[in-house]
């Protein structure tokens, strides 16, 4: 089951990355729209204050997390439990 959750997370991340092209303000707008949908289980990436993606990306509803090797290229490397794992 955990493997399935990670698989869904990876799929959602790649889908989000593919649709998040554009300016920073466009990315911020997409982030806000995703948060405002109220959909259970939707993946919303997290970002640093400078606009870059955080190294640890998690699905809030499942708690499944991945370390991002290079989040801007969508290269996610392994499951993780905390930012210390990254």
KEDREN-888985 format. One record per atom (N, C-alpha, C): residue in three letters; atom name; x, y, z. Coordinates in nm, 2 decimals. Example, Ala and Ser with C-alpha at 12.3 -4.5 7.8 and 13.67 -1.06 7.14 Angstrom:
2
- residuo/atomo/east/north/up
- ALA/N/1.32/-0.57/0.78
- ALA/CA/1.23/-0.45/0.78
- ALA/C/1.32/-0.33/0.78
- SER/N/1.28/-0.22/0.71
- SER/CA/1.37/-0.11/0.71
- SER/C/1.29/0.00/0.79
//
This chain:
86
- residuo/atomo/east/north/up
- UNK/N/0.08/-0.12/0.00
- UNK/CA/0.00/0.00/0.00
- UNK/C/0.09/0.13/0.00
- UNK/N/0.20/0.12/0.08
- UNK/CA/0.28/0.24/0.08
- UNK/C/0.35/0.26/-0.05
- UNK/N/0.38/0.15/-0.12
- UNK/CA/0.44/0.16/-0.26
- UNK/C/0.34/0.23/-0.35
- UNK/N/0.21/0.19/-0.34
- UNK/CA/0.11/0.25/-0.42
- UNK/C/0.10/0.40/-0.40
- UNK/N/0.10/0.44/-0.27
- UNK/CA/0.09/0.58/-0.23
- UNK/C/0.21/0.66/-0.29
- UNK/N/0.33/0.60/-0.29
- UNK/CA/0.45/0.67/-0.34
- UNK/C/0.43/0.68/-0.49
- UNK/N/0.38/0.58/-0.56
- UNK/CA/0.36/0.58/-0.70
- UNK/C/0.26/0.69/-0.74
- UNK/N/0.16/0.70/-0.66
- UNK/CA/0.06/0.81/-0.69
- UNK/C/0.12/0.95/-0.67
- UNK/N/0.20/0.96/-0.56
- UNK/CA/0.27/1.08/-0.53
- UNK/C/0.37/1.12/-0.65
- UNK/N/0.44/1.03/-0.70
- UNK/CA/0.54/1.05/-0.81
- UNK/C/0.46/1.09/-0.93
- UNK/N/0.35/1.03/-0.96
- UNK/CA/0.27/1.06/-1.08
- UNK/C/0.21/1.20/-1.06
- UNK/N/0.16/1.23/-0.95
- UNK/CA/0.11/1.37/-0.92
- UNK/C/0.22/1.47/-0.94
- UNK/N/0.34/1.45/-0.89
- UNK/CA/0.44/1.54/-0.90
- UNK/C/0.48/1.57/-1.04
- UNK/N/0.49/1.46/-1.12
- UNK/CA/0.53/1.48/-1.26
- UNK/C/0.42/1.56/-1.33
- UNK/N/0.29/1.53/-1.30
- UNK/CA/0.18/1.60/-1.36
- UNK/C/0.18/1.74/-1.32
- UNK/N/0.21/1.77/-1.20
- UNK/CA/0.21/1.91/-1.15
- UNK/C/0.33/1.98/-1.22
- UNK/N/0.44/1.92/-1.23
- UNK/CA/0.56/1.98/-1.29
- UNK/C/0.53/2.01/-1.44
- UNK/N/0.46/1.92/-1.51
- UNK/CA/0.43/1.94/-1.65
- UNK/C/0.34/2.06/-1.67
- UNK/N/0.25/2.08/-1.57
- UNK/CA/0.15/2.19/-1.58
- UNK/C/0.19/2.32/-1.52
- UNK/N/0.31/2.32/-1.45
- UNK/CA/0.35/2.44/-1.38
- UNK/C/0.45/2.52/-1.45
- UNK/N/0.45/2.52/-1.58
- UNK/CA/0.54/2.60/-1.66
- UNK/C/0.49/2.74/-1.67
- UNK/N/0.58/2.83/-1.68
- UNK/CA/0.53/2.97/-1.69
- UNK/C/0.61/3.06/-1.59
- UNK/N/0.56/3.18/-1.57
- UNK/CA/0.62/3.27/-1.48
- UNK/C/0.60/3.23/-1.33
- UNK/N/0.67/3.29/-1.24
- UNK/CA/0.66/3.26/-1.10
- UNK/C/0.52/3.30/-1.05
- UNK/N/0.47/3.41/-1.10
- UNK/CA/0.33/3.45/-1.06
- UNK/C/0.23/3.35/-1.11
- UNK/N/0.25/3.29/-1.22
- UNK/CA/0.16/3.18/-1.27
- UNK/C/0.17/3.06/-1.19
- UNK/N/0.29/3.02/-1.14
- UNK/CA/0.31/2.91/-1.06
- UNK/C/0.24/2.93/-0.92
- UNK/N/0.26/3.05/-0.87
- UNK/CA/0.19/3.09/-0.74
- UNK/C/0.04/3.08/-0.76
- UNK/N/-0.01/3.13/-0.87
- UNK/CA/-0.15/3.12/-0.89
- UNK/C/-0.20/2.98/-0.90
- UNK/N/-0.13/2.89/-0.97
- UNK/CA/-0.17/2.75/-0.98
- UNK/C/-0.16/2.69/-0.84
- UNK/N/-0.06/2.72/-0.76
- UNK/CA/-0.05/2.67/-0.62
- UNK/C/-0.17/2.71/-0.54
- UNK/N/-0.21/2.83/-0.55
- UNK/CA/-0.33/2.88/-0.47
- UNK/C/-0.46/2.81/-0.52
- UNK/N/-0.47/2.80/-0.65
- UNK/CA/-0.59/2.73/-0.71
- UNK/C/-0.60/2.59/-0.66
- UNK/N/-0.48/2.52/-0.66
- UNK/CA/-0.48/2.38/-0.61
- UNK/C/-0.52/2.37/-0.46
- UNK/N/-0.47/2.47/-0.38
- UNK/CA/-0.51/2.47/-0.24
- UNK/C/-0.66/2.50/-0.22
- UNK/N/-0.71/2.58/-0.31
- UNK/CA/-0.85/2.62/-0.29
- UNK/C/-0.96/2.52/-0.34
- UNK/N/-0.91/2.42/-0.41
- UNK/CA/-1.01/2.32/-0.47
- UNK/C/-1.08/2.25/-0.36
- UNK/N/-1.02/2.22/-0.25
- UNK/CA/-1.08/2.15/-0.14
- UNK/C/-1.08/2.00/-0.17
- UNK/N/-1.02/1.95/-0.28
- UNK/CA/-1.02/1.81/-0.31
- UNK/C/-0.93/1.73/-0.21
- UNK/N/-0.99/1.62/-0.17
- UNK/CA/-0.91/1.54/-0.08
- UNK/C/-0.81/1.46/-0.16
- UNK/N/-0.69/1.45/-0.11
- UNK/CA/-0.58/1.37/-0.17
- UNK/C/-0.51/1.44/-0.29
- UNK/N/-0.55/1.57/-0.32
- UNK/CA/-0.48/1.64/-0.43
- UNK/C/-0.34/1.67/-0.38
- UNK/N/-0.24/1.66/-0.47
- UNK/CA/-0.10/1.69/-0.44
- UNK/C/-0.08/1.84/-0.47
- UNK/N/-0.02/1.91/-0.37
- UNK/CA/0.02/2.05/-0.40
- UNK/C/0.16/2.06/-0.35
- UNK/N/0.25/2.09/-0.45
- UNK/CA/0.39/2.10/-0.41
- UNK/C/0.42/2.22/-0.32
- UNK/N/0.53/2.21/-0.24
- UNK/CA/0.56/2.32/-0.15
- UNK/C/0.69/2.39/-0.20
- UNK/N/0.70/2.51/-0.17
- UNK/CA/0.81/2.60/-0.22
- UNK/C/0.88/2.67/-0.10
- UNK/N/1.00/2.71/-0.13
- UNK/CA/1.08/2.80/-0.04
- UNK/C/1.03/2.94/-0.07
- UNK/N/1.07/3.03/0.02
- UNK/CA/1.03/3.17/0.00
- UNK/C/1.09/3.23/-0.12
- UNK/N/1.20/3.18/-0.18
- UNK/CA/1.25/3.23/-0.30
- UNK/C/1.19/3.17/-0.43
- UNK/N/1.09/3.08/-0.41
- UNK/CA/1.01/3.03/-0.52
- UNK/C/1.06/2.89/-0.56
- UNK/N/1.17/2.84/-0.51
- UNK/CA/1.22/2.71/-0.55
- UNK/C/1.14/2.60/-0.47
- UNK/N/1.14/2.49/-0.52
- UNK/CA/1.07/2.38/-0.46
- UNK/C/1.15/2.33/-0.34
- UNK/N/1.08/2.29/-0.23
- UNK/CA/1.15/2.23/-0.11
- UNK/C/1.20/2.10/-0.15
- UNK/N/1.31/2.05/-0.08
- UNK/CA/1.36/1.92/-0.10
- UNK/C/1.27/1.81/-0.06
- UNK/N/1.19/1.83/0.04
- UNK/CA/1.10/1.72/0.09
- UNK/C/0.96/1.76/0.04
- UNK/N/0.90/1.68/-0.04
- UNK/CA/0.76/1.70/-0.10
- UNK/C/0.67/1.59/-0.04
- UNK/N/0.56/1.63/0.02
- UNK/CA/0.47/1.53/0.08
- UNK/C/0.33/1.55/0.04
- UNK/N/0.25/1.44/0.04
- UNK/CA/0.11/1.45/0.01
- UNK/C/0.04/1.45/0.15
- UNK/N/-0.03/1.56/0.17
- UNK/CA/-0.09/1.58/0.31
- UNK/C/-0.18/1.48/0.35
- UNK/N/-0.27/1.43/0.26
- UNK/CA/-0.37/1.33/0.30
- UNK/C/-0.32/1.19/0.33
- UNK/N/-0.20/1.15/0.27
- UNK/CA/-0.15/1.02/0.29
- UNK/C/-0.02/1.02/0.38
- UNK/N/0.04/1.14/0.39
- UNK/CA/0.17/1.15/0.46
- UNK/C/0.29/1.09/0.39
- UNK/N/0.27/1.04/0.26
- UNK/CA/0.38/0.99/0.18
- UNK/C/0.47/1.11/0.14
- UNK/N/0.60/1.09/0.15
- UNK/CA/0.69/1.20/0.12
- UNK/C/0.80/1.14/0.03
- UNK/N/0.86/1.23/-0.05
- UNK/CA/0.97/1.20/-0.14
- UNK/C/1.08/1.31/-0.12
- UNK/N/1.20/1.27/-0.13
- UNK/CA/1.31/1.37/-0.14
- UNK/C/1.33/1.41/-0.29
- UNK/N/1.34/1.54/-0.31
- UNK/CA/1.36/1.59/-0.44
- UNK/C/1.50/1.62/-0.47
- UNK/N/1.56/1.54/-0.56
- UNK/CA/1.70/1.56/-0.60
- UNK/C/1.72/1.70/-0.67
- UNK/N/1.64/1.72/-0.77
- UNK/CA/1.64/1.85/-0.84
- UNK/C/1.50/1.88/-0.88
- UNK/N/1.42/1.94/-0.79
- UNK/CA/1.28/1.95/-0.81
- UNK/C/1.24/2.03/-0.93
- UNK/N/1.33/2.12/-0.98
- UNK/CA/1.29/2.20/-1.10
- UNK/C/1.29/2.11/-1.22
- UNK/N/1.36/2.00/-1.22
- UNK/CA/1.36/1.91/-1.34
- UNK/C/1.27/1.79/-1.32
- UNK/N/1.20/1.78/-1.20
- UNK/CA/1.11/1.68/-1.17
- UNK/C/1.18/1.55/-1.14
- UNK/N/1.31/1.55/-1.10
- UNK/CA/1.39/1.43/-1.07
- UNK/C/1.37/1.40/-0.92
- UNK/N/1.28/1.31/-0.89
- UNK/CA/1.26/1.27/-0.75
- UNK/C/1.33/1.14/-0.72
- UNK/N/1.40/1.13/-0.61
- UNK/CA/1.49/1.01/-0.60
- UNK/C/1.45/0.90/-0.50
- UNK/N/1.38/0.93/-0.39
- UNK/CA/1.35/0.82/-0.30
- UNK/C/1.25/0.87/-0.20
- UNK/N/1.18/0.77/-0.14
- UNK/CA/1.08/0.80/-0.03
- UNK/C/1.16/0.85/0.09
- UNK/N/1.09/0.93/0.17
- UNK/CA/1.16/0.99/0.29
- UNK/C/1.05/1.01/0.40
- UNK/N/1.10/1.02/0.52
- UNK/CA/1.01/1.04/0.63
- UNK/C/1.03/1.18/0.69
- UNK/N/1.14/1.25/0.67
- UNK/CA/1.17/1.38/0.72
- UNK/C/1.27/1.45/0.63
- UNK/N/1.28/1.58/0.65
- UNK/CA/1.37/1.66/0.57
- UNK/C/1.52/1.62/0.60
- UNK/N/1.54/1.56/0.71
- UNK/CA/1.68/1.51/0.75
- UNK/C/1.72/1.40/0.65
- UNK/N/1.62/1.32/0.60
- UNK/CA/1.65/1.21/0.51
- UNK/C/1.70/1.26/0.37
- UNK/N/1.67/1.39/0.35
- UNK/CA/1.71/1.45/0.22
- UNK/C/1.85/1.51/0.23
//
